[in-house]
Amino acid sequence: MEGITYDEFVSDIRIYYSVMKNVEVIGEAANMLTRDFKEQYQELPWRQIVRMRNVLVHGYAQVSDADLWDTASKDIKPLREQVEKYLKEMDWNSWEQAETIFVEMDNALYNNAVNTARKMKSKGFLVGDISEISGLSAEEILKM
């Protein structure tokens, strides 16, 4: 994006769709993060990042050139800086030794989310949409 004007962005299909695809990938990666991680690092608007991905993937007619431009030109660089900070702070030795286990919490809210996700999955909803609505991770949904 560096050195690219808005007019170049919207008129060059390679640039436009490259940016769109990369924003989709960022949103998909954000969707795959655990709830604990998102709660620990609340500085970033995780839901908004995932929603942008969902609009790009499922709502092509709704994609605004200006919104995609604003996201790419204003939001990606600070997001990248924050993610790089997270990566530097990560205790990789502990992470490699940790076993990720999804444990169902014994509370009505979580059980309701699981039931909603199961119903949506049985009706053919996409995992990303189920995750956004239920608050469960994609991994939790795929294991159902």
Legacy VTK file of the C-alpha trace (Angstrom):
# vtk DataFile Version 3.0
C-alpha trace
ASCII
DATASET POLYDATA
POINTS 144 float
0.000 0.000 0.000
2.939 2.298 0.529
3.005 4.880 -2.235
-0.362 3.785 -3.653
-3.087 6.392 -4.065
-6.770 5.731 -3.600
-7.364 6.042 -7.353
-4.617 3.506 -8.086
-6.056 1.217 -5.431
-9.560 1.118 -6.897
-8.461 1.025 -10.526
-5.799 -1.706 -10.310
-7.615 -5.013 -9.857
-4.422 -6.786 -8.757
-3.782 -4.345 -5.939
-7.443 -4.181 -4.931
-7.992 -7.924 -4.720
-4.593 -8.560 -3.157
-5.476 -6.168 -0.365
-8.951 -7.683 -0.037
-7.536 -11.204 0.218
-4.954 -10.177 2.820
-7.606 -8.481 4.954
-9.659 -11.703 4.692
-6.663 -13.752 5.870
-6.107 -11.412 8.812
-9.760 -11.750 9.776
-9.620 -15.526 9.496
-6.500 -15.625 11.680
-8.224 -13.408 14.265
-11.206 -15.741 14.214
-8.960 -18.701 15.009
-7.533 -17.094 18.151
-8.707 -18.483 21.444
-11.171 -16.580 23.569
-8.528 -16.400 26.321
-6.057 -14.720 23.978
-8.633 -12.168 22.820
-9.580 -11.422 26.416
-5.926 -11.024 27.400
-5.255 -8.636 24.508
-8.346 -6.484 24.373
-6.531 -3.512 22.826
-7.474 -4.793 19.390
-11.045 -4.864 18.052
-11.139 -8.621 17.404
-14.853 -8.781 16.607
-14.555 -5.913 14.141
-11.584 -7.610 12.441
-13.563 -10.854 12.082
-16.668 -8.998 10.891
-14.648 -7.256 8.177
-13.492 -10.677 7.003
-17.067 -11.944 6.960
-18.261 -9.001 4.882
-15.435 -9.500 2.408
-16.043 -13.236 2.113
-19.843 -13.299 2.151
-21.060 -9.858 1.187
-19.263 -8.720 -1.937
-22.037 -6.306 -2.838
-21.598 -4.642 0.544
-17.860 -4.037 0.231
-17.173 -0.347 0.097
-14.015 0.686 -1.736
-13.576 3.466 0.804
-13.932 1.099 3.787
-11.420 -1.356 2.361
-9.045 1.529 1.574
-9.399 2.937 5.103
-8.769 -0.473 6.628
-5.704 -1.117 4.501
-4.215 2.370 4.702
-4.989 3.221 8.353
-5.621 0.055 10.356
-3.220 -2.606 9.100
0.043 -0.954 10.118
-0.995 -0.397 13.782
-2.446 -3.922 13.846
0.823 -5.338 12.584
2.801 -3.390 15.178
0.575 -4.689 17.967
0.813 -8.286 16.751
4.606 -8.006 16.526
4.590 -6.774 20.136
2.497 -9.793 21.170
4.908 -12.131 19.405
7.887 -10.603 21.208
6.136 -10.901 24.579
5.125 -14.531 24.014
6.804 -17.134 26.189
7.415 -19.590 23.352
8.919 -22.289 25.567
5.784 -22.433 27.700
3.611 -22.290 24.624
5.384 -25.240 22.998
5.021 -27.296 26.164
1.391 -26.370 26.795
-1.338 -28.663 25.615
-4.345 -26.827 24.276
-7.505 -28.318 25.644
-10.961 -26.942 25.103
-12.916 -27.463 28.278
-16.616 -26.818 28.453
-17.345 -24.458 31.309
-20.228 -25.406 33.530
-22.369 -22.345 33.049
-25.590 -21.540 31.277
-24.065 -18.986 28.928
-21.457 -21.376 27.562
-23.978 -24.221 27.290
-26.336 -21.912 25.398
-23.512 -20.973 22.993
-22.739 -24.643 22.394
-26.398 -25.462 21.746
-26.729 -22.533 19.362
-23.572 -23.554 17.533
-24.774 -27.148 17.178
-28.100 -26.023 15.744
-26.415 -23.644 13.315
-23.919 -26.308 12.254
-26.720 -28.810 11.612
-28.437 -26.236 9.389
-25.286 -25.710 7.299
-24.062 -22.371 8.600
-20.397 -21.585 7.966
-17.998 -22.094 10.867
-16.882 -18.439 10.790
-20.462 -17.225 11.069
-21.202 -19.688 13.875
-18.089 -18.526 15.701
-19.018 -14.871 15.384
-22.540 -15.436 16.647
-21.794 -17.976 19.385
-18.427 -16.659 20.574
-16.924 -20.147 20.336
-13.650 -20.716 18.535
-13.595 -22.380 15.140
-11.766 -25.333 16.700
-14.526 -25.840 19.259
-17.157 -25.769 16.529
-15.280 -28.140 14.231
-14.975 -30.688 17.052
-18.761 -30.814 17.517
LINES 1 145
144 0 1 2 3 4 5 6 7 8 9 10 11 12 13 14 15 16 17 18 19 20 21 22 23 24 25 26 27 28 29 30 31 32 33 34 35 36 37 38 39 40 41 42 43 44 45 46 47 48 49 50 51 52 53 54 55 56 57 58 59 60 61 62 63 64 65 66 67 68 69 70 71 72 73 74 75 76 77 78 79 80 81 82 83 84 85 86 87 88 89 90 91 92 93 94 95 96 97 98 99 100 101 102 103 104 105 106 107 108 109 110 111 112 113 114 115 116 117 118 119 120 121 122 123 124 125 126 127 128 129 130 131 132 133 134 135 136 137 138 139 140 141 142 143
